[in-house]
Amino acid sequence: MKRLSIAVVVVLALVLAFVAGTYAAAKSYQFSGVVKAVDGGSLTVEKSAKETWQFELAKDTKGGTPKVGDKVTVYYKMVTTEIEQKPATTSAAKKK
């Protein structure tokens, strides 16, 4: 009986870890503002005079193509496309 309850707890922990990992990978964000430019595959949105973002427009992006001057809310996900790795400096390695 004790082994069965331990096995059930382990299985539940694995399922919860899998669900949490899937949820974290699917997290989305949003950015609202006025469209300043639409160039081919990119969209430039200005939130304020100090904050302007540029987004890549994928082929499967929902909602159509906005025009300059439209107020939009862009929903996006952060996806890694490349990682450039540099070795740690010797002084940083010595501190560890």
N, C-alpha and C positions, 0 to 999 in steps of 0.2 A: 504494500500500500504506500509506503514511504517513497519507494522508487518511482511509482506511478505519478505521485504528486510532484516530485522533482522533475520528471520528464515533461509533465504538462507545463510547469513553470518555464522550463528551458525553451520549449516550443513556442509558448506565448511571447517570451522575450525576443526570440528570433523573428517572429511575425511583426511585432511592434517595431523592431529595428528596421525591417524591410519597408514597412509603411512610412516610417519617419524619413528614411532616405529618399523614397520616391517623392514624398511631399516637398522636401527641401529642394530637390532638383527641378520641380515644377513651379517654383515660386515666381510670381510675376510682379511687375512694378508698373507705374503709370506716370506720365508726364503730360501736363496740359499747357497750352499756349496758343499763339497765333502762328500760322504757317507763313514763313518768310520766303521760302524757295522750295520748288519741286523740280529736281534735276534728274531725269532718267530714273535711276534706281535709288535715289536718296530724297529725304524729306528734312527740311530745316525748320525747327519750331523754336520760337522765342517766348520764354516765360516772362522775362523782365529785361531791362536794358543790360543787365549784367549776366543773364543766364540764357544762353542759346545752345540747343542740342541738335545734333544731326543724326538721323536714323536711316538705316538701310531698309529699303522696301523690298521684301521678299516676294516671290511670285505668288505665294499662297496667302498674302496678307489680306485679311477680311476688311470690308468697309469701303472699298473703292479708292479712288485717287482724289485727295483734297486739292483745293486750289489756293493760291496765294491769298492771304487775308482771312481764310477760314479759321475759326476757333476749333481746335481739335484736342482730344485726349488720346495719347499714344500708349498702348499697352505693350510692354516688352519684357523679355527675359534676358538675363545676363548669361551668356554662353561663352565658354573659353574656346578660342580657335587656335591659339599657339601659346607656348610657354618658353621664354628664353631664360636659361639658367646660367648663372655665373657662380663660380666657386667662392666660398666664404673667404674673407681675408684672414691672414694668419693671426692678427691681433684679436679678431672676433673668435677664432677657433681656440685661442689660448684662454680667453675669458670663461669658456665653458668648462 
